[in-house]
Amino acid sequence: MNRKNRESIVLRAKALAASTKARGVALIGAASMLPSLAMAQDAAFDPSTITVKIGTYAGYALIIIIAFAAAVWGLRAAGLIGKK
């Protein structure tokens, strides 16, 4: 294969771009794991506060969704919104 022709240059450029992209994804993935590993090594780390907050916010989200559905249902029943 001739390294000087246009097709080989394009192929080498694509391979380099794919390799660079894969390295970037791996680097970002490794960097994003560092804080969680640091917290997991702490003996005094208590995950219960995080799980309580997740449960609380999930409850808030459920209430918001139910309120939105009730509002839409009420507006449709009143004839203010709906299909024409």
N, C-alpha and C positions, 0 to 999 in steps of 0.2 A: 504494500500500500504506500502510495506516495504521500508524504506528510505535507507537501507544498500545495496540493490542489484544494479547491474550495470545499468539496464535500468532506474531506478529512478534517479540515479546520473547523467546519460547522459541527461535525461529530465530536471532536475534542472539546469544543466550547460547551456543547450540551452536556457532555459527561462531567466537565468541571463544574458547571452550574448545578447539576444534580448532586454531585458530591458535596459542594459547598452548602447546598440547602439541607442535606441530610446531617451534616456536621452542625449547622445552626440549630436544627430541631433537637438534636441530641444535647447540645450545650444548654439550650433553654430548658429542656426537660430536666437535666441534671441540676441546674440552678434552682428550679422551682421546687425540687425535693429537699433542698438543704434546710429551709426553716422547719419543715416537719420532722426531719431527722434530728435537728437540734432540740426540738421540744420533746421528742420521744426519749431522748437520753436523759432528760432532767428527771430525777427521782421524785421531785415534789410536784410534778405536773399532774393536775387533776382534770381529766377530760369531762367530768360531770357538768361543769359550768357551761361548756360548749354544747353538750347534748341538751341541756335544759334550754339554752337560747334557741337551738334549732327547733325544738318542740314548740316553744313559745311563738316563734316567727311563723312556723307552719300553721299554728292555730290562727294567728292573725291573717295569714293568707287565705285560709279556708273561710273565715268570717267575711273577708272582703269579697270573695267570689260569690258566696251565698247572698250577700247584700246586693251585689250587682245583678245577680239572676233575679232576685225579688223585685228590684227596681225595674228591670226590663219587663218582667211579667206584669207588673202593675201598670206600666206605661202602655203596654199592648192592650191590657184589659180596658184601660180608659180610652183607647183609640187614638192616642197621641202619636204612637209609632206603629209601624207594621207594614206588611206588604199591601200594595195597592192593586 
